[in-house]
Amino acid sequence: MFAFCTSALGYSESDAGRRIQAARCIARFPDVYALLESNAVTIAAISRVASLLTADNKDGILSRIQGRTLDEVDAIVAQYRPRAALPRDRVDRVRSLASHRLPANASYQDIFEMLMDEFLERKDPCKRRAKRVLAGERRTASGAGAASIKPR
């Protein structure tokens, strides 16, 4: 189904995944189709709550997500699956801590690249060795001992 959606219908991989997830949700809960058809919910919203829906909670969740933005739907999902909120909270925390190094509207890619650079600075043995060599050269060239060394 995924290959058909991407190659024959021309959907992006993420769009195909959302549509497949929504279709499977409709197969389990046919009343979801009426909500989509009436534009009460979006395919993206359905794809975000599909894994939460059961016969017992579907009416409550579906009524809560009608007319909501995706951020609001994410907040509803987080109430059922609290760890789903964790990454966004952590990204926002990183964004605020690195505000001096990142623009205010930094994308996830900008944040990820900054974190990768920071990680490599700290953990890459080649970079650590190069730092030690540079620090050693600076110490010998400008250290207190450099001026007091007298040739024999």
C-alpha positions in Angstrom: 0.0 0.0 0.0 2.9 2.4 0.9 4.6 1.8 -2.5 1.3 2.5 -4.3 0.7 5.7 -2.4 4.2 7.0 -3.1 4.8 5.9 -6.7 1.3 5.7 -8.2 -0.4 8.5 -6.3 2.7 10.6 -5.9 2.4 11.2 -2.1 5.5 11.9 -0.1 6.5 9.2 2.3 5.2 11.0 5.4 2.0 11.9 3.6 1.5 8.3 2.5 2.1 7.1 6.0 -0.5 9.4 7.5 -3.0 8.4 4.9 -2.4 4.7 5.4 -2.7 5.1 9.2 -6.0 7.1 8.7 -7.3 4.4 6.3 -6.6 1.7 8.8 -8.3 3.7 11.5 -11.4 4.1 9.3 -11.4 0.3 8.8 -11.5 -0.2 12.6 -13.8 2.7 13.3 -16.0 3.6 10.3 -17.5 6.7 11.9 -14.1 8.4 11.6 -14.8 8.7 7.8 -17.8 10.9 8.5 -15.6 13.2 10.6 -13.0 13.5 7.8 -15.6 14.0 5.2 -17.2 16.9 7.1 -13.8 18.4 7.8 -14.3 18.1 11.6 -10.9 16.5 11.8 -7.9 16.3 9.5 -6.0 13.2 8.3 -3.0 14.4 10.3 -5.0 14.6 13.5 -6.5 11.1 12.9 -3.0 9.7 12.2 -1.8 11.1 15.5 -4.6 9.6 17.6 -5.2 6.4 15.6 -2.9 4.3 17.9 -4.8 5.5 21.0 -8.3 4.7 19.8 -10.1 1.7 21.3 -13.8 0.8 21.3 -14.1 2.3 24.8 -12.4 5.7 24.3 -12.9 6.5 20.6 -16.0 8.7 21.1 -14.3 10.7 23.8 -11.0 11.2 21.9 -12.7 11.9 18.6 -15.0 14.5 20.1 -12.0 16.2 21.8 -9.9 16.5 18.6 -12.7 18.0 16.4 -11.7 21.4 15.2 -8.4 21.4 17.0 -5.0 22.4 15.7 -2.2 19.8 15.5 -0.5 21.3 18.6 -3.8 20.9 20.5 -4.2 17.3 19.3 -0.6 16.6 20.4 -1.5 17.9 23.9 -4.5 15.6 23.9 -2.3 12.7 22.8 0.2 13.5 25.6 -2.5 13.1 28.2 -2.9 9.5 27.0 0.8 8.9 26.3 2.8 11.3 28.5 6.1 10.4 27.0 4.9 11.7 23.6 5.3 15.3 25.0 8.8 14.7 26.3 10.8 15.3 23.1 9.1 18.6 22.3 9.6 19.8 25.8 13.3 18.8 25.7 13.8 20.5 22.3 12.2 23.7 23.6 14.6 23.5 26.6 17.6 23.0 24.4 16.4 25.9 22.2 16.1 28.2 25.3 19.5 27.1 26.7 21.2 27.7 23.3 19.4 30.9 22.5 22.8 32.7 22.3 23.9 30.3 19.6 20.6 29.8 17.6 18.2 32.2 16.0 14.8 32.5 17.8 13.1 30.6 15.0 15.6 27.8 14.8 14.3 24.7 13.1 14.7 21.2 14.5 17.5 20.7 11.9 19.4 23.7 13.2 19.0 22.4 16.8 20.1 18.9 15.8 23.1 20.2 13.9 24.2 22.3 16.9 23.8 19.3 19.2 25.8 17.1 16.9 28.6 19.7 16.7 28.6 20.0 20.5 28.6 16.2 20.9 31.5 15.8 18.5 33.5 18.6 20.2 33.2 16.8 23.4 33.4 13.1 22.4 35.4 12.9 19.1 38.9 11.7 20.0 40.4 13.4 17.0 39.0 16.8 17.9 40.0 16.3 21.6 43.5 15.5 20.6 43.7 18.5 18.3 42.4 20.7 21.1 45.1 19.4 23.4 47.8 20.0 20.8 46.6 23.5 20.2 46.3 24.2 24.0 49.9 22.8 24.5 51.2 25.0 21.7 49.6 28.1 23.3 50.9 27.2 26.7 54.5 26.8 25.5 54.4 29.9 23.3 52.7 32.2 25.7 53.1 30.6 29.1 55.1 32.0 32.0 57.9 29.6 31.5 58.4 30.6 27.9 59.8 34.0 28.8 62.1 32.7 31.5 63.9 30.1 29.3 67.4 31.2 28.6 69.6 29.5 26.0 72.9 28.0 27.3 
